[in-house]
Amino acid sequence: MLCAALAAWAAPAMAQVTATSDYLARMDTDANGRVSLAEYQAWMSYGFDGMDRDADGVLSPAELPGGKGKPVLRSEYLARIALTFNRQDVDRNGSLDARELSAPPQ
């Protein structure tokens, strides 16, 4: 639920990316043709970071959609992102290529 809320909040930023090659180019900060876990987490954290108005690494209930809910630690959010990354890393090489990046998580 939180991931969906963060994605909806950040939809305008994502709307500018229209193809897998765009995602790969933006996420792949070292330009090696693959997206590492760190690069993936950095890209996927823009929604969390935008909602964390006081930049304390915790989404308080007041910062969550609807102003309700249990606080969310950045470390918890990054752990959830890592699980998604690991499901997408089908060949288990520790990085995502364009094919894996474009496929839904397994």
DSSP file (Angstrom, degrees, kcal/mol; ACC not computed):
  #  RESIDUE AA STRUCTURE BP1 BP2  ACC     N-H-->O    O-->H-N    N-H-->O    O-->H-N    TCO  KAPPA ALPHA  PHI   PSI    X-CA   Y-CA   Z-CA
    1    1 A M     >        0   0    0      0, 0.0     4,-2.2     0, 0.0     5,-0.2   0.000 360.0 360.0 360.0 -44.9    0.0    0.0    0.0
    2    2 A L  H  >  +     0   0    0      1,-0.2     4,-2.8     2,-0.2     5,-0.2   0.918 360.0  53.0 -63.3 -42.5    2.8    2.4    0.9
    3    3 A C  H  > S+     0   0    0      1,-0.2     4,-2.4     2,-0.2    -1,-0.2   0.903 109.6  49.2 -60.4 -39.9    4.6    1.7   -2.3
    4    4 A A  H  > S+     0   0    0      2,-0.2     4,-2.4     1,-0.2    -1,-0.2   0.906 111.1  49.6 -65.3 -40.8    1.5    2.4   -4.3
    5    5 A A  H  X S+     0   0    0     -4,-2.2     4,-2.1     2,-0.2    -2,-0.2   0.914 112.2  47.6 -64.4 -41.9    1.0    5.7   -2.5
    6    6 A L  H  X S+     0   0    0     -4,-2.8     4,-2.0     1,-0.2    -2,-0.2   0.898 111.4  50.9 -65.9 -39.7    4.6    6.7   -3.1
    7    7 A A  H  < S+     0   0    0     -4,-2.4     4,-0.4    -5,-0.2    -2,-0.2   0.905 110.3  49.2 -64.7 -40.6    4.3    5.8   -6.8
    8    8 A A  H >< S+     0   0    0     -4,-2.4     3,-0.8     1,-0.2    -1,-0.2   0.897 110.3  51.2 -65.2 -39.1    1.1    7.9   -7.1
    9    9 A W  H 3< S+     0   0    0     -4,-2.1    -1,-0.2     1,-0.2    -2,-0.2   0.882 116.4  40.5 -63.8 -38.0    2.7   10.9   -5.4
   10   10 A A  T >X S+     0   0    0     -4,-2.0     4,-1.7     1,-0.2     3,-0.9   0.342  80.9 111.6 -94.9   6.5    5.7   10.7   -7.7
   11   11 A A  H <> S+     0   0    0     -3,-0.8     4,-2.2    -4,-0.4    -1,-0.2   0.842  71.4  59.2 -52.2 -40.8    3.8    9.9  -10.9
   12   12 A P  H 3> S+     0   0    0      0, 0.0     4,-0.5     0, 0.0    -1,-0.3   0.903 107.6  46.6 -58.2 -38.8    4.5   13.3  -12.5
   13   13 A A  H X4 S+     0   0    0     -3,-0.9     3,-0.8     1,-0.2    -2,-0.2   0.894 114.0  48.0 -67.9 -38.8    8.3   12.6  -12.3
   14   14 A M  H >< S+     0   0    0     -4,-1.7     3,-2.1     1,-0.2    -1,-0.2   0.785  95.8  73.6 -72.3 -26.9    7.8    9.1  -13.7
   15   15 A A  H 3< S+     0   0    0     -4,-2.2    -1,-0.2     1,-0.3    -2,-0.2   0.758  87.8  63.0 -60.3 -23.9    5.6   10.4  -16.6
   16   16 A Q  T << S+     0   0    0     -3,-0.8     2,-0.6    -4,-0.5    -1,-0.3   0.665  89.2  77.2 -75.2 -16.1    8.7   11.8  -18.2
   17   17 A V    <   +     0   0    0     -3,-2.1     3,-0.1    -4,-0.2    -1,-0.0  -0.864  53.2 164.5 -98.2 118.2   10.2    8.3  -18.6
   18   18 A T        +     0   0    0     -2,-0.6     2,-0.3     1,-0.1    -1,-0.1   0.551  54.2  37.6-115.0 -10.0    8.5    6.5  -21.5
   19   19 A A  S >> S-     0   0    0      1,-0.1     4,-1.9     0, 0.0     3,-0.8  -0.962  78.1-112.0-142.6 157.8   10.6    3.5  -22.4
   20   20 A T  H 3> S+     0   0    0     -2,-0.3     4,-2.9     1,-0.3     5,-0.2   0.873 118.2  58.3 -56.1 -37.9   12.8    0.9  -20.7
   21   21 A S  H 3> S+     0   0    0      1,-0.2     4,-2.5     2,-0.2    -1,-0.3   0.852 103.8  52.8 -62.9 -32.4   15.9    2.5  -22.2
   22   22 A D  H <> S+     0   0    0     -3,-0.8     4,-2.3     2,-0.2    -1,-0.2   0.934 110.3  46.7 -66.4 -45.7   14.9    5.8  -20.5
   23   23 A Y  H  X S+     0   0    0     -4,-1.9     4,-3.0     2,-0.2     5,-0.3   0.945 113.4  48.9 -59.4 -47.8   14.6    4.0  -17.1
   24   24 A L  H  X S+     0   0    0     -4,-2.9     4,-2.5     1,-0.2    -2,-0.2   0.926 111.5  49.2 -59.1 -45.9   17.9    2.3  -17.7
   25   25 A A  H  < S+     0   0    0     -4,-2.5    -1,-0.2    -5,-0.2    -2,-0.2   0.885 116.6  41.7 -62.4 -39.4   19.7    5.5  -18.7
   26   26 A R  H  < S+     0   0    0     -4,-2.3    -2,-0.2     1,-0.2    -1,-0.2   0.862 120.1  41.5 -77.8 -35.9   18.4    7.4  -15.6
   27   27 A M  H  < S+     0   0    0     -4,-3.0     2,-2.0    -5,-0.2    -2,-0.2   0.840  97.9  77.6 -79.3 -33.7   18.9    4.6  -13.1
   28   28 A D    ><  +     0   0    0     -4,-2.5     3,-1.6    -5,-0.3    -1,-0.2  -0.514  56.0 169.4 -81.4  77.4   22.3    3.5  -14.4
   29   29 A T  T 3  S+     0   0    0     -2,-2.0    -1,-0.2     1,-0.3     6,-0.1   0.735  75.9  49.3 -68.3 -23.2   24.4    6.3  -12.9
   30   30 A D  T 3  S-     0   0    0      4,-0.2    -1,-0.3    -3,-0.2    -2,-0.1   0.404 104.1-131.9 -95.7   4.1   27.7    4.6  -13.6
   31   31 A A    <   +     0   0    0     -3,-1.6    -2,-0.1    -7,-0.1     4,-0.1   0.821  63.6 133.3  54.5  40.0   26.6    4.0  -17.3
   32   32 A N  S    S-     0   0    0      2,-0.4    -1,-0.1     0, 0.0     3,-0.1   0.358  78.4-107.3 -99.6   5.8   27.7    0.3  -17.3
   33   33 A G  S    S+     0   0    0      1,-0.2    65,-0.3    -5,-0.2     2,-0.3   0.487  92.9  83.6  85.6   2.6   24.5   -0.9  -18.9
   34   34 A R  S    S-     0   0    0     63,-0.1     2,-0.6   -10,-0.1    -2,-0.4  -0.957  71.6-131.3-136.7 154.0   23.2   -2.5  -15.7
   35   35 A V  E     -A   96   0A   0     61,-2.5    61,-2.4    -2,-0.3    -7,-0.1  -0.934  23.0-153.6-109.5 118.6   21.3   -1.2  -12.6
   36   36 A S  E  >  -A   95   0A   0     -2,-0.6     4,-2.6    59,-0.2     5,-0.2  -0.327  32.0-103.5 -80.6 169.2   22.8   -2.2   -9.3
   37   37 A L  H  > S+     0   0    0     57,-0.6     4,-2.9     1,-0.2     5,-0.2   0.917 123.2  51.7 -58.6 -44.0   20.8   -2.5   -6.1
   38   38 A A  H  > S+     0   0    0      1,-0.2     4,-2.3     2,-0.2    -1,-0.2   0.909 111.3  46.6 -61.9 -42.3   22.1    0.8   -4.9
   39   39 A E  H  > S+     0   0    0      2,-0.2     4,-2.3     1,-0.2    -1,-0.2   0.908 113.3  49.6 -65.4 -41.2   21.2    2.5   -8.1
   40   40 A Y  H  X S+     0   0    0     -4,-2.6     4,-2.8     2,-0.2    -2,-0.2   0.925 112.2  47.3 -62.9 -46.2   17.7    1.0   -8.0
   41   41 A Q  H  X S+     0   0    0     -4,-2.9     4,-1.0     2,-0.2    -1,-0.2   0.896 110.7  52.1 -64.5 -39.8   17.2    2.0   -4.4
   42   42 A A  H  < S+     0   0    0     -4,-2.3     3,-0.5    -5,-0.2     4,-0.2   0.937 113.9  43.0 -62.1 -46.1   18.4    5.5   -5.1
   43   43 A W  H >< S+     0   0    0     -4,-2.3     3,-1.3     1,-0.2    -2,-0.2   0.928 114.7  49.1 -64.9 -45.5   16.0    5.9   -8.1
   44   44 A M  H 3< S+     0   0    0     -4,-2.8     3,-0.5     1,-0.3     4,-0.4   0.580  99.3  69.4 -74.1  -8.9   13.0    4.3   -6.3
   45   45 A S  T 3X  +     0   0    0     -4,-1.0     4,-3.0    -3,-0.5     5,-0.3   0.505  68.2  94.2 -87.3  -4.2   13.5    6.5   -3.2
   46   46 A Y  H <> S+     0   0    0     -3,-1.3     4,-2.1     1,-0.2    -1,-0.2   0.866  85.8  49.9 -59.8 -35.3   12.4    9.7   -4.8
   47   47 A G  H  > S+     0   0    0     -3,-0.5     4,-1.7     2,-0.2    -1,-0.2   0.932 112.7  45.9 -66.8 -45.5    8.8    9.3   -3.6
   48   48 A F  H  > S+     0   0    0     -4,-0.4     4,-1.9     1,-0.2     3,-0.3   0.948 113.8  49.4 -60.0 -48.9    9.9    8.6    0.0
   49   49 A D  H  < S+     0   0    0     -4,-3.0    -1,-0.2     1,-0.2    -2,-0.2   0.866 109.4  51.9 -61.6 -37.4   12.3   11.5   -0.1
   50   50 A G  H  < S+     0   0    0     -4,-2.1    -1,-0.2    -5,-0.3    -2,-0.2   0.833 112.6  44.9 -68.5 -31.9    9.6   13.8   -1.4
   51   51 A M  H  < S+     0   0    0     -4,-1.7     2,-2.3    -3,-0.3    -2,-0.2   0.753  92.2  84.2 -82.0 -25.0    7.2   12.8    1.3
   52   52 A D    ><  +     0   0    0     -4,-1.9     3,-1.8     1,-0.2    -1,-0.2  -0.487  58.0 172.9 -80.2  75.0    9.8   13.1    4.1
   53   53 A R  T 3  S+     0   0    0     -2,-2.3    -1,-0.2     1,-0.3     6,-0.1   0.794  75.3  44.2 -60.0 -32.9    9.3   16.8    4.5
   54   54 A D  T 3  S-     0   0    0      4,-0.2    -1,-0.3    -3,-0.2    -2,-0.1   0.404 102.1-133.3 -94.3   4.3   11.5   17.1    7.6
   55   55 A A    <   +     0   0    0     -3,-1.8    -2,-0.1    -6,-0.2     4,-0.1   0.821  63.2 133.1  51.7  39.5   14.2   14.8    6.1
   56   56 A D  S    S-     0   0    0      2,-0.3    -1,-0.1    18,-0.0     3,-0.1   0.390  77.2-110.0 -98.9   3.7   14.6   12.7    9.2
   57   57 A G  S    S+     0   0    0      1,-0.2    17,-2.9    -5,-0.1     2,-0.4   0.598  90.2  95.9  80.6  10.5   14.4    9.4    7.4
   58   58 A V  E     -B   73   0B   0     15,-0.2     2,-1.0    16,-0.1    -2,-0.3  -0.997  67.6-142.0-135.0 129.0   11.0    8.6    8.9
   59   59 A L  E     -B   72   0B   0     13,-3.1    13,-1.8    -2,-0.4    -7,-0.1  -0.816  28.8-157.7 -87.3 107.2    7.6    9.1    7.3
   60   60 A S    >>  -     0   0    0     -2,-1.0     3,-1.4    11,-0.2     4,-1.0  -0.342  33.2 -99.2 -76.7 164.0    5.5   10.2   10.2
   61   61 A P  G >4 S+     0   0    0      0, 0.0     3,-0.8     0, 0.0     6,-0.1   0.880 125.7  56.9 -52.1 -38.4    1.8    9.8   10.1
   62   62 A A  G 34 S+     0   0    0      1,-0.2     5,-0.1     5,-0.1     4,-0.1   0.776 107.4  48.4 -65.2 -25.2    1.5   13.5    9.2
   63   63 A E  G <4 S+     0   0    0     -3,-1.4    -1,-0.2     4,-0.1     3,-0.1   0.598  95.9  90.9 -90.1 -12.5    3.7   12.9    6.1
   64   64 A L  S X< S-     0   0    0     -4,-1.0     3,-2.6    -3,-0.8     4,-0.1  -0.471  96.1 -83.6 -81.9 154.2    1.8    9.8    4.9
   65   65 A P  G >  S+     0   0    0      0, 0.0     3,-0.8     0, 0.0    -1,-0.1  -0.338 120.1  15.5 -55.3 133.2   -1.1   10.0    2.5
   66   66 A G  G 3  S-     0   0    0      1,-0.2     3,-0.1    -4,-0.1    -4,-0.1   0.381 116.1 -96.1  80.6  -3.8   -4.3   10.9    4.5
   67   67 A G  G <  S+     0   0    0     -3,-2.6     2,-0.3     1,-0.2    -1,-0.2   0.722  96.3  99.9  68.1  21.2   -2.2   11.9    7.5
   68   68 A K    <   +     0   0    0     -3,-0.8    -1,-0.2    -6,-0.1     2,-0.2  -0.896  41.3  70.2-134.4 162.7   -2.6    8.5    9.1
   69   69 A G  S    S-     0   0    0     -2,-0.3    -5,-0.1    -3,-0.1     3,-0.1  -0.476  77.0 -52.3 122.0 171.6   -0.7    5.3    9.4
   70   70 A K        -     0   0    0     -2,-0.2   -11,-0.1     1,-0.1    -2,-0.1  -0.588  66.0 -97.0 -79.5 139.9    2.2    3.7   11.2
   71   71 A P        -     0   0    0      0, 0.0     2,-0.5     0, 0.0   -11,-0.2  -0.241  36.3-145.8 -55.9 146.4    5.6    5.5   10.8
   72   72 A V  E     -B   59   0B   0    -13,-1.8   -13,-3.1    -3,-0.1     2,-0.2  -0.974   5.1-144.1-120.9 121.2    7.8    4.1    8.0
   73   73 A L  E  >  -B   58   0B   0     -2,-0.5     4,-2.2   -15,-0.2     3,-0.3  -0.583  18.4-127.4 -80.4 144.9   11.6    4.1    8.4
   74   74 A R  H  > S+     0   0    0    -17,-2.9     4,-2.8    -2,-0.2     5,-0.2   0.887 111.9  57.3 -57.0 -39.3   13.7    4.7    5.3
   75   75 A S  H  > S+     0   0    0    -18,-0.3     4,-1.7     1,-0.2    -1,-0.2   0.873 106.5  48.7 -61.8 -36.9   15.6    1.5    6.2
   76   76 A E  H  > S+     0   0    0     -3,-0.3     4,-1.9     2,-0.2    -1,-0.2   0.910 111.6  49.4 -67.2 -42.3   12.3   -0.4    6.0
   77   77 A Y  H  X S+     0   0    0     -4,-2.2     4,-2.2     1,-0.2    -2,-0.2   0.918 110.2  50.1 -63.4 -43.7   11.4    1.1    2.7
   78   78 A L  H  X S+     0   0    0     -4,-2.8     4,-2.2     1,-0.2    -1,-0.2   0.865 107.7  54.7 -63.4 -35.6   14.8    0.3    1.3
   79   79 A A  H  X S+     0   0    0     -4,-1.7     4,-1.7     2,-0.2    -1,-0.2   0.895 107.9  49.3 -64.6 -39.9   14.5   -3.3    2.4
   80   80 A R  H  X S+     0   0    0     -4,-1.9     4,-1.8     1,-0.2    -2,-0.2   0.904 110.3  50.7 -64.6 -40.7   11.1   -3.5    0.6
   81   81 A I  H  X S+     0   0    0     -4,-2.2     4,-2.6     1,-0.2    -2,-0.2   0.896 106.7  55.0 -63.4 -39.5   12.8   -2.1   -2.5
   82   82 A A  H  X S+     0   0    0     -4,-2.2     4,-2.7     1,-0.2    -1,-0.2   0.884 105.0  53.3 -61.4 -39.0   15.6   -4.7   -2.2
   83   83 A L  H  X S+     0   0    0     -4,-1.7     4,-1.8     2,-0.2    -1,-0.2   0.914 110.2  47.1 -62.6 -42.3   13.0   -7.5   -2.2
   84   84 A T  H  X S+     0   0    0     -4,-1.8     4,-1.9     2,-0.2    -2,-0.2   0.928 111.6  51.1 -63.4 -45.3   11.5   -6.2   -5.4
   85   85 A F  H  X S+     0   0    0     -4,-2.6     4,-1.8     1,-0.2    -2,-0.2   0.931 109.0  51.1 -56.4 -47.5   14.9   -5.8   -7.0
   86   86 A N  H  < S+     0   0    0     -4,-2.7    -1,-0.2     1,-0.2    -2,-0.2   0.845 108.5  51.2 -63.3 -34.4   15.8   -9.4   -6.0
   87   87 A R  H  < S+     0   0    0     -4,-1.8    19,-0.7     1,-0.2    -1,-0.2   0.858 112.4  47.1 -69.4 -34.0   12.5  -10.7   -7.6
   88   88 A Q  H  < S+     0   0    0     -4,-1.9     2,-2.4     1,-0.2    -2,-0.2   0.755  90.5  84.7 -77.7 -24.4   13.4   -8.8  -10.8
   89   89 A D    ><  +     0   0    0     -4,-1.8     3,-1.4     1,-0.2    -1,-0.2  -0.471  56.5 167.7 -79.3  73.3   17.0  -10.1  -10.9
   90   90 A V  T 3  S+     0   0    0     -2,-2.4    -1,-0.2     1,-0.3     6,-0.1   0.853  72.7  47.1 -60.9 -40.0   16.0  -13.3  -12.7
   91   91 A D  T 3  S-     0   0    0     -3,-0.2    -1,-0.3     4,-0.2    -2,-0.1   0.467 103.2-132.9 -85.0   0.4   19.6  -14.4  -13.6
   92   92 A R    <   +     0   0    0     -3,-1.4    -2,-0.1    -6,-0.2     4,-0.1   0.822  63.6 132.9  56.0  39.0   20.7  -13.6  -10.0
   93   93 A N  S    S-     0   0    0      2,-0.4    -1,-0.1     0, 0.0     3,-0.1   0.369  77.9-107.8 -99.3   5.2   23.8  -11.7  -11.1
   94   94 A G  S    S+     0   0    0      1,-0.2   -57,-0.6    -5,-0.1     2,-0.3   0.573  91.2  72.2  83.8   8.6   23.2   -8.8   -8.7
   95   95 A S  E    S-A   36   0A   0    -59,-0.2     2,-0.5   -58,-0.1    -2,-0.4  -0.975  73.2-123.2-148.8 162.2   22.1   -6.3  -11.3
   96   96 A L  E     -A   35   0A   0    -61,-2.4   -61,-2.5    -2,-0.3     2,-0.2  -0.924  20.4-162.3-109.7 130.1   19.2   -5.6  -13.7
   97   97 A D     >  -     0   0    0     -2,-0.5     4,-2.7   -63,-0.2     5,-0.2  -0.424  44.5 -87.7 -94.9-178.8   19.6   -5.4  -17.4
   98   98 A A  H  > S+     0   0    0    -65,-0.3     4,-1.7     1,-0.2     5,-0.1   0.874 127.7  51.8 -59.9 -38.8   17.1   -3.7  -19.7
   99   99 A R  H  > S+     0   0    0      2,-0.2     4,-0.9     1,-0.2    -1,-0.2   0.935 113.9  42.0 -65.0 -46.5   15.1   -7.0  -20.1
  100  100 A E  H  4 S+     0   0    0      1,-0.2     3,-0.4     2,-0.2    -2,-0.2   0.874 112.2  55.5 -67.9 -37.3   14.9   -7.6  -16.3
  101  101 A L  H  < S+     0   0    0     -4,-2.7    -1,-0.2     1,-0.2    -2,-0.2   0.851 109.5  46.5 -64.3 -34.7   14.1   -3.9  -15.7
  102  102 A S  H  < S+     0   0    0     -4,-1.7    -1,-0.2    -5,-0.2    -2,-0.2   0.655  97.8  86.9 -84.2 -15.5   11.1   -4.0  -18.1
  103  103 A A  S  < S-     0   0    0     -4,-0.9     3,-0.1    -3,-0.4   -15,-0.0  -0.562  86.9-106.4 -85.2 147.8    9.7   -7.3  -16.8
  104  104 A P        -     0   0    0      0, 0.0    -1,-0.1     0, 0.0    -2,-0.1  -0.397  50.5 -86.5 -66.2 150.2    7.3   -7.3  -13.8
  105  105 A P              0   0    0      0, 0.0   -17,-0.2     0, 0.0   -20,-0.1  -0.284 360.0 360.0 -56.8 141.6    8.8   -8.6  -10.6
  106  106 A Q              0   0    0    -19,-0.7   -18,-0.1   -22,-0.2   -22,-0.0   0.435 360.0 360.0 -79.9 360.0    8.6  -12.4  -10.3
